[in-house]
Amino acid sequence: MSSEPTTTDGSVDRATESHELLIVGGGVAGLMAATFTARAGVETLVVNDGESVLNRNAHLENVPGFPAGVDPRLFGELLKSQATRNGAAFQSVRVTDLAGSLDEGFVATAEADDASREIHADRVLVASFPDADFLEGFDVDVREAGQKQYVDDDSHGRTGVEGLYVAGRVTERYHQAVISAGDGAKTAITLLHDAEVPFYNDWVVPEGYFTDRGREVPPGCEEIDATEQQARQAESRAAMQEYFAEPHDAKQRTHPSLVDDDVGRVDFGE
C-alpha cells in the first residue's frame, strides 16, 4: 500500500492530500478505528474539528483497565498517542462536504482558517458527532432527532454506499466510551475485510506459538521472544508512569451552551 509523508509529530504534510483512508472525527470511535487501520498498514488520516464530547466528563468510569476510573482528557490523549504510534496522521479541519465513490475515489471539502481545500481518499469512515449534513449527496438513511442526525448501517459499520463507513455516536450506538471504542474497532476491521487487507487478529504471541506447531504466523500477528517481550513490557510501564505522573493539565469542559459559566469550567478564547 502507498504511504503519504508525515511530519515527526504524526501530522500530515499538507502538500499531499491523497490518502488511503480518511476518518472524519477524532473522538473515541475515530481514534480506535485509526489505531486498527493504521496498524494493519492502511495509510490513515484523521480529521477533527473542535473537541470530543468525552472531554465534558468530570471523571470517566466503566472503562476496561482503569478500576478507579480515569481523567477523560488524559484518556483521549492516550487514545491519540496510541493511534499516532501505529502510524495514523492528524489534521484539525472541518469536513463540510463529501462526494465521490469507491470506484472513483472520495473527495472531502475541508475548511480551516477561513480557507478550504480538498482531501482525496480511497475510503471514508465517519465517526463524528451526530451531524450528517456533509453526507447529503449520498444515498444513506439518516434519522433526524432534533439537531442530531444518525446514519443507518448494517451493524458492522457499512452504509448503503460502498467504501463509506460509520462508527460510534453517529450510528446511534449507546453513549458510552467503551462502546464507542469497540464500535470503532469493529468498523475498522470490517473495512479491512472489505479492502482485502490480510488481517487475522491483532495478536502479539510468544515465540513458537504458531511456528512450533508448523504453522505460519497469520497476517496481523507477531511472534516475539522473551527478550523482546520484556523490553515491550518495560516500555509500556515507563510510558504509563509518565502519563500518570502528574494530574492532566487540560481544563474541565462543560456543555457549550453554558457560555456564562462563572465556575471556570470553560476555557474562553481558545
NUFIBA-721853 format. One line per field, with one value per residue: residue in three letters; x, y, z of N, C-alpha, C in turn. Coordinates in Angstrom, 3 decimals, decimal comma, always signed. Example, Ala and Ser with C-alpha at 12.3 -4.5 7.8 and 13.67 -1.06 7.14 Angstrom:
// NUFIBA-721853
type = [Ala; Ser]
n.px = [+13,190; +12,850]
n.py = [-5,690; -2,250]
n.pz = [+7,800; +7,080]
ca.px = [+12,300; +13,670]
ca.py = [-4,500; -1,060]
ca.pz = [+7,800; +7,140]
c.px = [+13,200; +12,900]
c.py = [-3,300; +0,030]
c.pz = [+7,800; +7,870]
//
This chain:
// NUFIBA-721853
type = [Met; Ser; Ser; Glu; Pro; Thr; Thr; Thr; Asp; Gly; Ser; Val; Asp; Arg; Ala; Thr; Glu; Ser; His; Glu; Leu; Leu; Ile; Val; Gly; Gly; Gly; Val; Ala; Gly; Leu; Met; Ala; Ala; Thr; Phe; Thr; Ala; Arg; Ala; Gly; Val; Glu; Thr; Leu; Val; Val; Asn; Asp; Gly; Glu; Ser; Val; Leu; Asn; Arg; Asn; Ala; His; Leu; Glu; Asn; Val; Pro; Gly; Phe; Pro; Ala; Gly; Val; Asp; Pro; Arg; Leu; Phe; Gly; Glu; Leu; Leu; Lys; Ser; Gln; Ala; Thr; Arg; Asn; Gly; Ala; Ala; Phe; Gln; Ser; Val; Arg; Val; Thr; Asp; Leu; Ala; Gly; Ser; Leu; Asp; Glu; Gly; Phe; Val; Ala; Thr; Ala; Glu; Ala; Asp; Asp; Ala; Ser; Arg; Glu; Ile; His; Ala; Asp; Arg; Val; Leu; Val; Ala; Ser; Phe; Pro; Asp; Ala; Asp; Phe; Leu; Glu; Gly; Phe; Asp; Val; Asp; Val; Arg; Glu; Ala; Gly; Gln; Lys; Gln; Tyr; Val; Asp; Asp; Asp; Ser; His; Gly; Arg; Thr; Gly; Val; Glu; Gly; Leu; Tyr; Val; Ala; Gly; Arg; Val; Thr; Glu; Arg; Tyr; His; Gln; Ala; Val; Ile; Ser; Ala; Gly; Asp; Gly; Ala; Lys; Thr; Ala; Ile; Thr; Leu; Leu; His; Asp; Ala; Glu; Val; Pro; Phe; Tyr; Asn; Asp; Trp; Val; Val; Pro; Glu; Gly; Tyr; Phe; Thr; Asp; Arg; Gly; Arg; Glu; Val; Pro; Pro; Gly; Cys; Glu; Glu; Ile; Asp; Ala; Thr; Glu; Gln; Gln; Ala; Arg; Gln; Ala; Glu; Ser; Arg; Ala; Ala; Met; Gln; Glu; Tyr; Phe; Ala; Glu; Pro; His; Asp; Ala; Lys; Gln; Arg; Thr; His; Pro; Ser; Leu; Val; Asp; Asp; Asp; Val; Gly; Arg; Val; Asp; Phe; Gly; Glu]
n.px = [+0,823; +0,324; +2,045; +1,730; +3,732; +4,569; +4,905; +7,261; +5,709; +3,499; +1,606; +0,117; +1,913; +0,883; +1,082; +0,546; -2,397; -3,811; -5,107; -5,255; -7,233; -9,682; -10,620; -13,277; -13,604; -12,322; -12,803; -13,446; -14,331; -13,325; -10,539; -9,950; -10,637; -8,741; -6,392; -6,537; -6,724; -4,403; -2,447; -2,741; -1,592; -2,833; -2,794; -3,648; -5,613; -6,775; -9,248; -10,332; -12,584; -12,936; -13,643; -13,813; -16,851; -16,254; -14,535; -16,154; -16,804; -16,438; -15,107; -14,054; -15,727; -16,169; -14,447; -12,514; -9,656; -9,108; -9,650; -10,359; -11,353; -10,641; -9,042; -10,855; -9,779; -7,119; -7,436; -8,379; -6,090; -4,324; -5,491; -5,140; -2,365; -1,829; -2,959; -1,345; +1,167; +0,886; +0,858; -1,072; -2,143; -2,883; -5,164; -6,437; -9,304; -12,497; -14,845; -16,938; -18,250; -18,777; -17,979; -18,096; -16,990; -16,352; -15,177; -14,285; -12,986; -13,065; -13,842; -13,252; -14,371; -12,622; -12,391; -10,512; -9,135; -10,407; -10,118; -10,497; -10,004; -9,308; -9,535; -8,494; -9,494; -9,339; -11,169; -13,711; -14,329; -16,737; -16,848; -17,921; -19,453; -23,043; -23,886; -24,814; -24,822; -22,885; -23,015; -25,076; -25,127; -25,127; -26,707; -27,773; -29,345; -30,758; -31,573; -33,414; -33,123; -34,029; -31,463; -29,627; -28,296; -28,556; -26,844; -27,758; -26,630; -25,227; -24,879; -22,279; -20,854; -20,973; -22,333; -25,034; -23,539; -20,875; -17,650; -17,940; -18,095; -19,375; -19,135; -19,526; -21,074; -22,475; -23,842; -25,830; -25,243; -25,012; -24,351; -21,567; -18,143; -16,614; -18,172; -18,185; -15,467; -15,207; -16,972; -15,735; -13,419; -14,574; -15,806; -13,521; -12,217; -14,098; -13,864; -11,198; -11,507; -13,251; -11,589; -9,809; -7,474; -4,909; -5,533; -5,656; -5,915; -5,237; -2,724; -0,009; +2,194; +3,849; +7,138; +7,174; +4,541; +2,884; +4,720; +6,112; +4,248; +4,235; +2,993; +2,430; +2,964; +0,051; -1,384; -1,302; -0,548; +2,111; +5,094; +7,112; +10,238; +11,405; +13,094; +12,372; +9,731; +10,018; +11,249; +9,247; +7,284; +8,569; +8,838; +6,140; +5,385; +6,984; +5,977; +3,304; +3,728; +4,824; +2,678; +0,839; +2,112; +1,674; -1,175; -3,509; -3,268; -5,256; -8,144; -11,306; -14,136; -17,448; -20,942; -21,323; -23,326; -23,367; -22,351; -21,857; -20,528; -19,457; -17,829; -15,538; -15,285; -15,049; -12,782; -12,313; -11,890; -10,254]
n.py = [-1,198; +2,308; +5,079; +8,143; +11,092; +12,054; +14,350; +14,637; +14,678; +13,268; +14,597; +15,489; +16,019; +18,676; +19,233; +16,990; +15,520; +13,139; +10,093; +6,764; +6,134; +8,161; +9,349; +10,808; +12,631; +12,771; +11,563; +9,057; +6,735; +7,262; +7,455; +4,921; +3,347; +4,311; +3,403; +0,628; +0,465; +1,816; +0,295; -2,032; -1,393; +0,384; +3,504; +6,177; +9,010; +11,160; +13,515; +16,325; +18,519; +20,910; +19,610; +16,376; +14,986; +13,502; +14,993; +16,534; +15,172; +14,813; +12,804; +9,687; +6,685; +3,059; +2,037; -0,359; -1,676; +0,441; +0,488; +2,358; +4,367; +7,117; +10,161; +11,937; +13,586; +12,874; +10,209; +10,474; +11,595; +9,473; +7,643; +8,993; +9,097; +6,388; +5,785; +7,431; +6,309; +3,953; +4,813; +6,566; +9,729; +13,245; +16,010; +19,262; +20,155; +21,014; +18,987; +19,774; +18,895; +15,960; +13,877; +11,571; +8,139; +4,623; +3,491; +5,711; +7,203; +9,161; +12,558; +14,999; +18,112; +20,346; +22,636; +25,214; +27,853; +29,893; +29,030; +26,697; +23,345; +20,387; +16,979; +13,905; +10,491; +6,910; +5,398; +6,193; +6,796; +7,652; +9,046; +10,942; +13,555; +13,319; +14,503; +14,762; +16,370; +16,818; +14,559; +14,618; +14,275; +11,602; +8,401; +7,536; +6,280; +8,419; +9,353; +11,879; +13,666; +16,040; +18,320; +16,490; +13,981; +10,748; +8,073; +5,280; +1,877; -1,402; -2,672; -3,433; -1,317; -0,675; +1,470; +2,243; +2,919; +1,871; +1,615; +3,695; +4,243; +4,044; +4,872; +4,674; +7,370; +8,646; +6,628; +6,086; +4,463; +3,180; +5,624; +5,477; +5,445; +3,091; +1,556; +3,103; +2,916; +0,146; -0,075; +1,520; -0,011; -2,367; -1,481; -0,671; -3,125; -4,347; -2,698; -3,297; -5,972; -5,718; -4,324; -6,199; -6,494; -8,318; -9,574; -11,015; -11,573; -9,118; -9,957; -10,362; -12,742; -15,345; -16,485; -19,126; -19,842; -20,192; -21,133; -23,314; -25,225; -25,832; -23,953; -21,042; -17,641; -15,833; -13,134; -9,923; -10,836; -11,497; -13,005; -12,947; -13,074; -13,901; -11,865; -9,627; -9,421; -8,697; -6,224; -4,742; -4,735; -3,298; -0,835; -0,191; +0,085; +2,266; +4,270; +4,525; +5,289; +7,783; +9,139; +9,200; +10,498; +13,102; +15,252; +15,670; +18,503; +19,726; +21,765; +21,296; +20,812; +21,902; +21,760; +23,259; +25,183; +26,562; +29,346; +31,370; +30,402; +30,743; +29,304; +28,500; +26,338; +26,309; +27,068; +30,160; +31,896; +30,136]
n.pz = [+0,000; -0,602; +0,921; +2,530; +3,088; +6,416; +9,173; +11,931; +14,248; +13,632; +12,158; +8,976; +5,947; +4,309; +1,651; +0,328; -0,420; -0,625; +0,359; +1,732; +3,561; +4,989; +8,063; +9,595; +12,325; +15,512; +17,975; +20,517; +19,031; +16,437; +16,903; +17,875; +15,691; +13,878; +15,050; +14,583; +11,744; +10,836; +12,078; +10,674; +8,325; +6,613; +5,161; +7,038; +7,672; +10,142; +10,639; +12,478; +14,166; +16,583; +19,893; +21,481; +22,814; +24,963; +26,583; +28,148; +30,368; +33,912; +35,276; +34,103; +34,048; +34,187; +32,209; +30,622; +32,269; +33,931; +36,979; +38,965; +37,494; +35,160; +34,168; +31,796; +29,747; +29,734; +29,029; +26,394; +25,279; +25,547; +23,777; +21,325; +21,227; +21,006; +18,495; +16,899; +17,378; +16,010; +13,439; +12,367; +11,037; +11,579; +11,184; +11,875; +10,865; +9,404; +7,916; +5,335; +3,140; +1,188; -1,496; -4,320; -4,915; -4,269; -6,507; -8,024; -6,166; -3,154; -2,336; -0,054; +1,133; +2,989; +5,675; +7,183; +9,094; +7,590; +5,005; +2,325; +1,175; -0,775; +0,196; -0,774; -0,820; -0,675; +0,757; +3,217; +6,617; +8,843; +11,960; +13,590; +15,623; +15,903; +13,121; +10,010; +7,760; +5,791; +4,314; +2,565; -0,178; -0,675; -0,953; +1,728; +4,661; +6,961; +10,229; +11,620; +14,609; +16,361; +16,666; +15,967; +13,747; +12,702; +11,189; +9,327; +9,434; +8,695; +11,080; +11,274; +10,489; +7,800; +5,368; +3,053; +0,911; -0,947; +0,358; +2,121; +5,508; +8,905; +12,414; +15,978; +17,806; +15,727; +14,571; +16,271; +18,440; +21,831; +24,354; +25,487; +26,393; +26,174; +24,477; +22,171; +21,550; +21,058; +18,901; +16,992; +16,566; +15,569; +13,179; +11,823; +11,406; +9,799; +7,548; +6,805; +6,129; +3,913; +2,200; +1,580; +3,024; +4,376; +7,462; +10,431; +13,481; +15,966; +17,365; +19,556; +20,162; +22,160; +21,245; +18,958; +19,218; +16,992; +15,016; +16,153; +15,959; +13,380; +11,800; +9,785; +10,769; +11,178; +9,148; +10,652; +13,074; +15,431; +16,442; +19,321; +21,071; +24,441; +25,336; +23,780; +24,595; +27,315; +26,950; +25,670; +27,630; +29,628; +28,349; +28,124; +30,830; +31,562; +29,887; +30,791; +33,433; +33,002; +31,791; +33,884; +35,924; +36,791; +37,512; +34,843; +32,709; +31,234; +31,135; +32,773; +30,746; +29,914; +28,958; +25,763; +25,561; +27,905; +28,135; +29,920; +32,109; +35,242; +36,851; +35,818; +34,129; +31,460; +28,960; +27,853; +24,781; +23,420]
ca.px = [+0,000; +1,068; +2,145; +1,965; +4,701; +4,071; +5,925; +7,704; +4,679; +2,362; +0,714; +0,306; +2,482; -0,345; +1,271; -0,014; -3,766; -4,445; -4,906; -5,987; -8,426; -9,985; -11,529; -13,846; -13,952; -11,189; -13,199; -13,074; -14,551; -12,411; -9,172; -9,798; -10,635; -7,455; -5,375; -6,614; -6,426; -3,000; -1,647; -2,845; -0,854; -3,615; -2,392; -4,858; -5,660; -7,909; -9,505; -11,194; -12,903; -13,458; -13,172; -14,710; -17,787; -15,557; -13,889; -17,115; -16,925; -15,579; -14,279; -14,541; -15,887; -16,587; -13,532; -11,655; -8,261; -8,987; -10,613; -10,813; -11,685; -9,502; -9,312; -11,302; -8,884; -5,944; -7,836; -8,372; -4,698; -3,765; -6,002; -4,486; -0,981; -1,827; -3,180; -0,147; +2,235; +0,659; +1,067; -2,124; -1,816; -3,994; -5,329; -7,549; -10,137; -13,900; -15,340; -18,234; -18,892; -18,112; -18,503; -17,303; -17,384; -15,228; -14,522; -13,638; -12,339; -13,867; -13,250; -13,835; -14,057; -12,232; -12,201; -9,752; -8,532; -11,113; -9,717; -10,971; -9,204; -9,847; -8,796; -8,897; -9,303; -9,912; -12,324; -14,010; -15,007; -17,275; -17,001; -18,070; -20,686; -24,185; -24,187; -24,566; -25,105; -21,908; -23,280; -26,357; -25,008; -25,101; -27,952; -27,682; -30,513; -30,439; -32,695; -33,341; -33,548; -33,702; -30,273; -28,741; -28,609; -27,936; -26,707; -28,042; -25,607; -25,599; -24,422; -20,838; -20,239; -21,180; -23,523; -25,513; -22,589; -19,658; -16,463; -18,279; -18,376; -19,708; -18,860; -19,719; -22,323; -23,215; -24,658; -26,809; -24,864; -25,121; -23,476; -20,544; -16,822; -16,152; -18,944; -17,655; -14,170; -15,438; -17,619; -14,699; -12,568; -15,337; -15,940; -12,202; -11,948; -14,993; -13,240; -10,034; -12,024; -13,769; -10,457; -8,985; -6,189; -4,689; -5,558; -6,291; -6,214; -4,148; -2,099; +1,432; +2,221; +5,208; +7,877; +6,815; +3,100; +2,426; +5,759; +6,454; +3,203; +4,331; +2,098; +2,940; +2,368; -1,011; -1,329; -1,810; +0,003; +3,557; +5,740; +8,279; +10,931; +11,293; +13,811; +11,532; +8,554; +10,413; +11,523; +7,976; +6,608; +9,264; +8,443; +4,754; +5,365; +7,585; +5,052; +2,152; +4,188; +4,979; +1,359; +0,096; +2,982; +1,096; -2,551; -3,578; -3,408; -6,369; -9,220; -12,612; -15,096; -18,843; -21,735; -21,017; -24,401; -23,136; -21,343; -21,607; -20,147; -18,519; -17,063; -14,273; -15,204; -14,873; -11,668; -12,753; -10,894; -9,402]
ca.py = [+0,000; +3,556; +5,785; +9,566; +11,611; +12,719; +15,027; +13,845; +14,618; +12,491; +15,389; +15,214; +17,013; +19,110; +19,300; +15,743; +15,450; +11,912; +9,109; +5,510; +6,200; +9,388; +9,188; +12,093; +12,570; +12,338; +11,129; +7,697; +5,784; +7,553; +7,143; +3,475; +2,856; +4,676; +2,510; -0,664; +0,562; +2,173; -0,868; -3,035; -0,936; +1,304; +4,891; +6,708; +10,401; +11,523; +14,952; +16,629; +19,924; +21,031; +18,572; +15,255; +15,062; +12,838; +15,977; +17,179; +14,367; +15,182; +11,622; +8,619; +5,403; +1,905; +1,807; -1,504; -1,420; +1,548; +0,108; +3,530; +5,394; +7,825; +11,510; +11,800; +14,259; +12,016; +9,023; +10,859; +11,769; +8,123; +7,065; +9,652; +8,651; +5,015; +5,837; +8,019; +5,303; +2,934; +5,387; +7,477; +11,149; +14,080; +17,405; +19,972; +20,789; +20,632; +18,497; +20,389; +18,211; +14,734; +13,396; +10,519; +6,740; +3,714; +3,304; +6,939; +7,863; +10,151; +13,888; +15,756; +19,533; +20,613; +24,057; +25,620; +29,184; +30,623; +28,521; +25,335; +22,548; +19,050; +15,819; +12,728; +9,245; +5,703; +5,054; +7,167; +6,294; +8,788; +8,747; +12,282; +13,888; +13,050; +15,590; +14,124; +17,307; +16,714; +13,321; +14,751; +13,866; +10,150; +7,686; +6,866; +6,501; +9,294; +9,630; +13,196; +13,695; +17,398; +18,823; +15,368; +13,166; +9,443; +7,365; +3,856; +0,975; -2,824; -3,069; -3,657; -0,074; -0,409; +2,210; +1,784; +3,368; +1,073; +2,403; +4,698; +3,538; +4,884; +4,246; +5,485; +8,068; +8,996; +5,456; +5,984; +3,458; +3,651; +6,751; +5,074; +5,484; +1,743; +1,096; +3,841; +2,327; -1,151; +0,104; +1,987; -1,154; -3,299; -0,899; -0,707; -4,486; -4,536; -2,010; -4,082; -7,162; -5,322; -3,880; -7,394; -6,343; -9,512; -9,182; -12,109; -10,969; -8,268; -10,735; -10,495; -14,016; -15,798; -17,176; -20,528; -20,068; -20,762; -21,806; -24,610; -26,172; -25,979; -23,009; -19,709; -16,585; -15,223; -11,675; -9,193; -11,446; -11,374; -13,794; -12,281; -13,894; -13,418; -10,591; -8,582; -9,293; -7,918; -4,856; -4,055; -4,528; -2,206; +0,399; +0,075; +0,597; +3,607; +5,205; +4,765; +6,058; +9,172; +9,720; +9,354; +11,059; +14,361; +15,463; +16,211; +19,954; +20,262; +22,236; +20,657; +21,479; +21,583; +21,860; +24,544; +26,162; +27,305; +30,334; +32,274; +29,550; +31,502; +28,383; +28,284; +25,016; +26,502; +27,956; +31,125; +32,442; +29,122]
ca.pz = [+0,000; -0,646; +2,192; +2,325; +4,059; +7,609; +9,947; +13,074; +15,280; +13,143; +11,317; +7,556; +5,044; +3,632; +0,208; -0,170; +0,088; -1,081; +1,419; +1,579; +4,413; +5,716; +9,192; +9,986; +13,742; +16,327; +19,310; +20,912; +17,939; +15,352; +17,294; +17,963; +14,312; +13,284; +15,600; +13,906; +10,308; +10,663; +12,495; +9,620; +7,158; +5,782; +5,406; +7,661; +8,118; +10,988; +10,696; +13,611; +14,373; +17,940; +20,798; +21,724; +23,943; +26,070; +27,446; +29,037; +31,577; +35,031; +35,534; +33,235; +34,742; +33,379; +31,096; +30,929; +32,602; +34,881; +38,024; +39,714; +36,522; +34,578; +33,678; +30,401; +28,823; +29,652; +28,280; +24,990; +24,878; +25,414; +22,539; +20,194; +21,232; +20,512; +17,050; +16,308; +17,475; +14,991; +12,115; +11,920; +10,974; +12,038; +10,787; +12,514; +9,841; +9,428; +6,636; +5,054; +2,021; +0,756; -2,767; -4,921; -4,776; -4,102; -7,806; -8,489; -5,051; -2,435; -2,201; +1,054; +1,229; +4,373; +5,939; +8,372; +8,954; +6,533; +3,691; +2,088; +0,253; -0,994; +0,676; -1,533; -0,080; -1,281; +1,584; +4,260; +7,815; +9,592; +13,381; +14,140; +16,337; +15,016; +12,199; +8,711; +6,671; +4,705; +3,572; +1,879; -1,563; -0,763; -0,680; +3,020; +5,507; +8,082; +11,123; +12,238; +16,009; +16,781; +15,982; +15,671; +12,576; +12,863; +9,918; +9,429; +8,907; +8,756; +12,421; +11,202; +10,037; +6,375; +4,956; +1,757; -0,108; -0,857; +0,674; +3,129; +6,766; +10,051; +13,709; +17,173; +18,101; +14,514; +14,234; +17,364; +19,427; +23,212; +24,646; +26,435; +25,769; +25,834; +23,312; +21,023; +21,224; +20,437; +17,603; +16,084; +16,229; +14,735; +11,852; +11,194; +10,949; +8,652; +6,422; +6,403; +5,460; +2,607; +1,382; +1,376; +3,699; +5,206; +8,862; +11,159; +14,771; +16,427; +18,430; +19,744; +20,889; +22,469; +20,202; +18,776; +19,393; +15,716; +14,246; +16,758; +15,554; +11,942; +11,145; +9,525; +11,592; +10,354; +8,990; +11,809; +14,284; +15,565; +17,490; +19,886; +22,071; +25,817; +25,479; +23,207; +25,460; +28,490; +26,517; +25,417; +28,913; +30,307; +27,658; +28,491; +32,216; +31,574; +29,247; +31,656; +34,584; +32,563; +31,571; +35,140; +36,951; +37,275; +37,044; +33,491; +32,847; +30,444; +31,991; +32,624; +29,870; +30,186; +27,738; +25,099; +25,717; +29,145; +27,756; +31,038; +33,223; +36,063; +37,692; +35,149; +33,510; +30,028; +28,631; +26,860; +23,890; +22,822]
c.px = [+0,860; +1,080; +2,481; +2,913; +4,015; +5,232; +6,256; +6,656; +3,430; +1,399; +1,066; +1,031; +1,355; -0,152; +0,703; -1,398; -4,509; -4,087; -5,706; -7,287; -8,514; -10,973; -11,979; -14,317; -12,818; -11,564; -12,800; -13,197; -13,550; -10,973; -8,947; -9,784; -9,289; -6,335; -5,359; -6,236; -4,951; -2,100; -1,665; -2,179; -1,620; -3,226; -3,631; -4,674; -6,930; -8,055; -10,532; -11,397; -13,528; -12,916; -14,243; -15,636; -17,180; -15,021; -14,852; -17,308; -15,991; -14,624; -14,889; -14,547; -16,155; -15,729; -12,610; -10,222; -8,030; -9,984; -11,139; -11,201; -10,439; -9,962; -9,694; -10,358; -7,580; -6,256; -7,830; -6,957; -4,011; -4,213; -5,318; -3,030; -0,872; -2,018; -1,958; +1,001; +2,111; +0,683; -0,014; -1,619; -3,066; -3,965; -6,530; -8,296; -11,568; -14,327; -16,743; -18,968; -18,076; -18,786; -17,640; -17,845; -16,140; -14,466; -13,718; -12,812; -13,246; -13,097; -13,989; -13,418; -13,811; -11,935; -11,431; -9,127; -9,091; -10,664; -10,235; -10,050; -9,835; -8,918; -9,348; -8,612; -9,937; -11,193; -12,492; -14,746; -15,439; -17,518; -17,165; -19,273; -21,864; -24,621; -23,811; -24,825; -24,147; -22,071; -24,538; -26,305; -25,019; -26,462; -27,782; -28,921; -30,099; -31,696; -32,469; -33,879; -33,161; -32,530; -29,317; -29,241; -27,824; -27,979; -26,911; -26,900; -26,060; -25,198; -22,933; -20,117; -20,422; -22,448; -24,022; -24,624; -21,293; -18,456; -16,684; -18,767; -18,704; -19,417; -19,176; -21,063; -23,136; -24,090; -25,741; -26,528; -25,035; -24,011; -22,501; -19,200; -16,376; -16,899; -18,471; -16,315; -14,349; -16,052; -16,625; -13,792; -13,298; -15,480; -14,614; -11,899; -12,864; -14,381; -12,033; -10,458; -12,489; -12,644; -9,489; -7,569; -5,978; -4,588; -6,351; -6,783; -5,003; -3,495; -0,595; +1,603; +3,659; +5,831; +7,481; +5,341; +2,491; +3,494; +6,156; +5,401; +3,171; +3,422; +2,825; +2,257; +1,325; -0,818; -1,944; -1,347; +1,522; +4,018; +6,956; +8,913; +10,867; +11,981; +12,976; +10,289; +8,878; +10,656; +10,224; +7,214; +7,251; +8,903; +7,023; +4,664; +5,891; +6,636; +3,883; +2,548; +4,350; +3,626; +0,643; +0,932; +2,391; -0,352; -2,545; -3,925; -4,536; -7,530; -10,513; -13,495; -16,502; -19,625; -21,523; -22,113; -24,212; -22,040; -21,014; -21,247; -19,068; -17,697; -15,729; -14,140; -15,095; -13,706; -12,099; -11,584; -9,978; -10,061]
c.py = [+1,252; +4,207; +7,230; +10,085; +12,290; +13,403; +14,196; +13,739; +13,884; +13,287; +15,174; +16,357; +17,470; +19,325; +18,052; +15,570; +14,239; +10,801; +7,844; +5,543; +7,562; +9,052; +10,570; +11,982; +11,986; +12,044; +9,683; +6,719; +6,003; +7,180; +5,639; +2,845; +3,120; +3,776; +1,185; -0,560; +0,877; +0,996; -1,955; -2,584; -0,033; +2,736; +5,693; +8,158; +10,606; +13,038; +15,219; +18,125; +20,064; +19,920; +17,535; +15,529; +14,401; +13,844; +16,710; +16,389; +14,894; +14,039; +10,474; +7,295; +4,298; +1,684; +0,648; -1,089; -0,283; +1,321; +1,277; +4,667; +6,110; +9,216; +11,414; +12,430; +13,480; +10,767; +9,319; +11,037; +10,422; +7,476; +7,680; +9,217; +7,238; +4,981; +6,390; +7,021; +4,241; +3,496; +6,311; +8,922; +11,965; +15,461; +17,981; +20,757; +20,304; +20,197; +19,042; +19,711; +16,976; +14,260; +12,239; +9,134; +5,900; +3,558; +4,532; +7,619; +8,912; +11,467; +14,634; +17,210; +19,851; +22,082; +24,266; +26,975; +29,945; +30,222; +27,098; +24,640; +21,168; +17,996; +14,608; +11,470; +8,078; +5,293; +6,099; +6,477; +7,498; +8,366; +10,044; +12,371; +13,676; +14,263; +15,092; +15,054; +17,114; +15,416; +13,414; +14,339; +12,366; +9,556; +6,850; +7,212; +7,292; +9,518; +10,974; +13,110; +15,045; +17,917; +17,711; +14,591; +11,858; +8,672; +5,875; +3,043; -0,467; -3,466; -3,425; -2,426; +0,246; +0,421; +1,608; +2,195; +2,599; +1,982; +3,483; +3,990; +4,543; +4,116; +5,218; +6,174; +8,404; +7,838; +5,216; +4,788; +4,046; +4,651; +6,380; +5,015; +4,092; +1,198; +1,811; +3,261; +0,998; -1,032; +0,619; +0,861; -2,107; -2,769; -0,930; -2,097; -4,843; -3,915; -2,797; -5,333; -6,813; -4,917; -5,023; -7,191; -7,565; -9,130; -10,230; -11,595; -10,158; -8,929; -10,570; -11,674; -14,417; -16,538; -18,653; -20,835; -20,695; -21,660; -23,152; -25,667; -26,329; -25,058; -21,705; -18,716; -15,868; -13,713; -10,975; -9,779; -11,305; -12,289; -13,032; -13,176; -13,223; -12,074; -9,432; -8,352; -8,441; -6,456; -4,093; -3,802; -3,389; -0,863; +0,795; +0,665; +2,025; +4,637; +5,531; +5,551; +7,534; +9,843; +10,031; +9,976; +12,310; +14,454; +16,062; +17,687; +20,540; +20,599; +21,482; +21,481; +21,101; +21,787; +23,231; +25,584; +27,022; +28,344; +31,298; +31,502; +30,238; +30,617; +28,061; +26,942; +25,109; +27,454; +28,901; +31,569; +31,437; +28,543]
c.pz = [+0,000; +0,716; +1,910; +3,395; +5,230; +8,310; +11,169; +14,166; +14,815; +12,291; +9,852; +6,865; +4,125; +2,133; -0,456; +0,432; -0,449; -0,115; +1,138; +2,381; +5,083; +6,816; +9,629; +11,426; +14,560; +17,757; +19,544; +19,745; +16,810; +15,670; +17,385; +16,579; +13,664; +13,781; +14,844; +12,435; +10,076; +11,025; +11,428; +8,327; +6,223; +6,148; +5,795; +8,085; +8,935; +10,975; +11,789; +13,731; +15,753; +18,822; +21,043; +22,906; +25,176; +27,076; +28,368; +30,334; +32,657; +35,372; +34,753; +33,986; +33,725; +32,135; +31,460; +31,225; +33,562; +36,012; +38,849; +38,782; +36,030; +34,145; +32,194; +29,399; +28,660; +28,835; +26,775; +24,461; +24,680; +24,107; +21,317; +20,089; +20,667; +18,999; +16,329; +16,288; +16,389; +13,570; +11,598; +11,954; +11,254; +11,399; +11,532; +11,445; +10,025; +8,031; +6,421; +3,908; +1,670; -0,518; -3,245; -4,666; -4,575; -5,411; -8,232; -7,408; -4,437; -2,332; -1,094; +0,941; +2,694; +4,554; +7,234; +8,085; +7,760; +5,129; +3,550; +1,098; +0,146; -0,398; -0,059; -0,718; -0,826; -0,566; +2,676; +5,401; +8,638; +11,034; +14,160; +15,070; +15,379; +14,182; +10,805; +7,533; +5,496; +3,898; +2,716; +0,410; -1,772; -0,410; +0,588; +3,829; +6,743; +8,910; +11,794; +13,664; +16,588; +15,974; +15,594; +14,458; +12,685; +11,549; +10,144; +8,832; +9,092; +10,078; +12,434; +10,651; +8,577; +6,175; +3,643; +0,605; +0,072; -0,623; +1,702; +4,389; +7,875; +11,343; +14,827; +17,234; +16,861; +14,044; +15,279; +18,271; +20,828; +23,527; +25,767; +25,718; +25,328; +24,622; +22,057; +20,589; +20,506; +19,057; +16,569; +15,630; +15,288; +13,312; +11,110; +10,640; +9,785; +7,399; +5,905; +5,650; +4,041; +1,658; +1,082; +1,895; +4,579; +6,675; +9,627; +12,512; +15,194; +17,635; +18,404; +20,677; +21,193; +21,289; +20,148; +18,874; +18,138; +15,091; +14,838; +16,466; +14,036; +11,163; +10,866; +10,454; +10,747; +10,209; +10,201; +13,123; +14,274; +16,684; +18,008; +20,939; +23,435; +26,016; +24,944; +24,057; +26,677; +28,123; +26,290; +26,712; +29,692; +29,680; +28,022; +29,891; +32,271; +30,979; +30,158; +32,904; +34,222; +32,390; +32,881; +36,257; +37,585; +36,816; +35,642; +33,561; +32,004; +31,367; +31,718; +31,699; +30,303; +28,893; +27,092; +25,210; +26,970; +28,926; +28,886; +32,297; +34,063; +36,996; +37,033; +34,484; +31,989; +29,829; +27,525; +25,995; +23,263; +21,591]
//
